[in-house]
């Protein structure tokens, strides 16, 4: 009988810890990008900077913050607002790419870290540098 009571107590404690997690996720910020890949196509070698825009929306129920951004290369330069984004609001994330003196295909990653449930989103820019 004591063993059954202990099992029942463990189940009750487990339920108490699992319910708040689900509620917190419902109340959290969520980030959704209009696209996660941009193809520049063919660009000329030595072009100063080509830019593309990714639009993102806070589809959650709490303020959204971009905490940091990591790029795979120094040739990519992200521009974004440091201000919080309220639920339902949208903003833009601009990525600039400087074409080097190396011809050929490129594929660069930009990782956006946020306070959202899906906290890390990877954006990709790609294209082909020609003479």
C-alpha positions, -999 to 999 in steps of 0.1 A, spaced: 0 0 0 28 24 9 45 17 -25 12 26 -44 10 58 -24 46 67 -33 40 61 -70 8 82 -68 28 110 -51 55 109 -78 28 111 -105 12 142 -88 46 159 -85 55 151 -121 22 167 -133 29 198 -113 62 203 -130 49 195 -165 19 218 -166 37 251 -161 61 243 -189 32 240 -214 16 272 -201 49 291 -204 53 280 -240 19 292 -249 28 326 -234 62 328 -250 74 347 -280 76 329 -313 95 340 -344 84 333 -380 104 344 -410 88 349 -444 116 329 -459 149 314 -446 168 312 -479 177 340 -504 193 333 -537 211 363 -552 217 344 -584 247 357 -604 265 387 -591 296 405 -604 330 400 -588 340 431 -568 304 443 -564 304 465 -532 276 450 -513 244 432 -524 215 431 -499 184 410 -492 156 414 -467 140 388 -445 108 398 -428 100 382 -395 69 383 -373 63 377 -336 36 350 -337 37 344 -300 22 360 -269 52 378 -254 77 404 -265 104 391 -289 141 400 -286 169 392 -309 197 385 -284 226 379 -309 234 370 -344 262 347 -356 275 347 -392 295 320 -410 318 346 -426 329 382 -423 316 389 -458 280 389 -444 267 419 -425 233 417 -408 212 448 -400 183 445 -376 164 464 -349 175 459 -313 140 470 -301 116 444 -288 89 432 -311 54 430 -296 31 401 -304 17 403 -340 43 429 -351 67 424 -380 102 438 -387 129 433 -413 163 416 -411 186 429 -438 217 409 -448 245 424 -469 270 403 -488 303 416 -501 314 397 -532 351 390 -529 377 384 -556 369 347 -556 347 334 -583 322 306 -578 293 296 -557 288 308 -522 265 296 -494 265 316 -462 246 310 -429 233 336 -405 220 322 -371 195 345 -353 192 338 -316 161 351 -298 141 346 -266 114 328 -286 104 291 -281 122 284 -314 151 304 -302 176 298 -331 167 303 -367 192 298 -395 190 321 -425 209 312 -457 221 334 -485 236 319 -517 245 328 -552 273 327 -578 301 353 -581 312 358 -618 337 379 -636 
